Amino acid sequence: EKLRQKLLASGMELSGMVEKVYLQWYTQYGRQPPYRIFYTYTFCGKTYHHKSPLLWDKPDVAERDPVVVYADDSGKSTIQV
């Protein structure tokens, strides 16, 4: 969570795209599984594929939607949903 907050505060804003939104059935809190978002972005000519942290509310994005990605030089990234 510390890295995520740091990336949101000081990471570079890049354009990305949602690849997939899904329920992560094998992880549950009570009987509720979290959502996850796979997203992709390009930085310095290299394409990265990452996933969001666990989301307990259904995200309001779909496949191929644009998304803002916050990334650092080492290739670590996050999105804010």
C-alpha positions as CSV (number, residue, x, y, z in Angstrom):
1,E,0.0,0.0,0.0
2,K,2.9,2.4,0.7
3,L,4.3,1.9,-2.8
4,R,0.8,2.4,-4.3
5,Q,0.4,5.7,-2.4
6,K,3.9,6.8,-3.5
7,L,3.2,6.0,-7.1
8,L,-0.2,7.9,-7.0
9,A,1.6,10.9,-5.5
10,S,4.8,11.1,-7.5
11,G,4.5,8.6,-10.4
12,M,4.4,9.6,-14.0
13,E,0.9,9.7,-15.5
14,L,0.7,7.5,-18.6
15,S,-2.1,6.4,-20.8
16,G,-3.1,2.7,-20.5
17,M,-5.9,0.4,-21.5
18,V,-8.0,-2.1,-19.5
19,E,-7.4,-5.7,-20.8
20,K,-9.7,-7.6,-18.5
21,V,-11.9,-7.1,-15.4
22,Y,-12.6,-10.3,-13.5
23,L,-13.6,-11.7,-10.1
24,Q,-10.8,-13.4,-8.3
25,W,-12.7,-16.4,-6.9
26,Y,-9.9,-18.1,-5.0
27,T,-9.5,-15.1,-2.7
28,Q,-12.5,-14.2,-0.6
29,Y,-13.4,-12.1,2.4
30,G,-16.4,-13.8,3.9
31,R,-18.2,-15.0,0.8
32,Q,-17.3,-12.0,-1.4
33,P,-14.5,-12.3,-3.9
34,P,-12.6,-9.2,-5.0
35,Y,-12.4,-7.8,-8.5
36,R,-9.1,-7.3,-10.3
37,I,-8.3,-5.3,-13.4
38,F,-5.6,-6.3,-15.9
39,Y,-4.2,-3.3,-17.7
40,T,-1.4,-2.5,-20.1
41,Y,0.6,0.6,-20.9
42,T,3.7,1.5,-22.9
43,F,6.7,3.3,-21.4
44,C,10.0,4.1,-23.2
45,G,9.0,1.8,-26.0
46,K,8.3,-1.2,-23.8
47,T,4.8,-2.6,-23.1
48,Y,3.9,-3.6,-19.6
49,H,1.1,-5.8,-18.4
50,H,0.1,-5.4,-14.7
51,K,-2.9,-5.9,-12.5
52,S,-4.7,-3.7,-10.0
53,P,-4.8,-4.3,-6.2
54,L,-7.8,-6.1,-4.9
55,L,-11.0,-4.1,-5.4
56,W,-14.0,-5.0,-3.2
57,D,-16.5,-2.9,-5.2
58,K,-17.3,-3.5,-8.8
59,P,-15.1,-1.2,-10.9
60,D,-16.8,1.1,-13.4
61,V,-14.5,0.1,-16.3
62,A,-14.7,-2.5,-19.1
63,E,-12.3,-4.1,-21.5
64,R,-10.5,-1.7,-23.9
65,D,-11.4,1.4,-21.7
66,P,-8.7,3.9,-21.3
67,V,-7.2,4.2,-17.8
68,V,-4.6,6.5,-16.2
69,V,-1.5,4.6,-15.1
70,Y,0.9,5.9,-12.5
71,A,4.4,4.4,-13.0
72,D,8.0,4.9,-12.0
73,D,11.3,4.3,-13.9
74,S,11.6,0.7,-12.5
75,G,8.4,-0.5,-14.2
76,K,6.2,-0.6,-11.1
77,S,2.8,0.9,-11.6
78,T,-0.7,1.3,-10.3
79,I,-4.1,2.7,-11.4
80,Q,-6.7,4.7,-9.5
81,V,-10.2,3.4,-9.9
